[in-house]
Amino acid sequence: MRPLGTPLHRRRGVSLAALGWLALLHLAILAPPAAAVEPDEMLPDPALEARARVISQELRCLVCQNQSIDDSNAALARDLRILVRERLSAGDSNQAVLAFVEARYGEFVLLRPKLNRHTVLLWLAPLVLLLGATLYLLRRARRPAATNSEAAAAPLTEAEQQRLEEVLRRDTGSAT
């Protein structure tokens, strides 16, 4: 047993590097996502700014394509953030702003596309894949496992047994 004066990481056998990586991982998980909204874009009214942030999280950056316009530093994303704030300042509702941007840039600009005949496969594909995988696993689990080739083989018929004995007698007789 080590003396009580030794550090905890030494008593447990954990290296300082591992503790450092663990601390860095915790910081990365707990850190809030960086938003690309610049101070000059923000609205003076906190309620309108909050609405603008909600709408910005719904819109895809057309340059980055995997980020919302709120998270992107692209110039087009900045233009869209400003456009959203202008429409909100003009008195548009959240739905009206989203409809305006969608009409201008197409449905691709929405991070969560609407369910319609064009996107039904997009929405149903995960369910179909999950159902298919479940059915495959269930069928595979119900299939009897063949332990070896002898156990899987059917027993010989009477005629086959007699023929085998005859062949074995003939082979045994010729070997002597």
C-alpha positions, 0 to 999 in steps of 0.5 A: 500500500502506498503512503497517503501523501502520494497523488491519487493518479499515482495510487490508482496507476493512471498516467497524467497524460490519460488524465489530461486527455480525459479533462480535454474530452470533458471540456470538448463535450461541455463546451457550447457550440461556436456560433458564427453570428457576429455582434453587428448582425444581432438584433437589439431586441432579445426576443427577436434575436432569440427567434432569429436564432431558432430560425437560423438553426432550421436553415442549411448553409448552402456552401457548407451543406452540413451546418446551419447558417447559425454555425457557418462562417460562409459569406452566404450564411451571413447574408441569410442570417441578415435576411432572416433578421430583416424579415423578423424586424419587418414583422414576419412570423417564423413560418413566413420567414422560413417560407420566404427563404425556402421560396427563394433558395428551394427546399434544400435550404431546410435542414429538416425537409418537409414530408412530401412525395419527393422526400418520402424515401428520405424519411422512410429509409431509416425505418425500412433499413431498421425493419429489414435488419430486424427481419434478417436477424430474426430469420437468422436466429430461428435457423437451426445451426448446423454443428457439423456435417455428420449431424446435418446428414440424413441417416442411410436407408436400408439399401444404402446401408447394405451397399456400404457394407458390401463395398467395405467387405469387398475393400477389406477382402482385397486389402488382405 
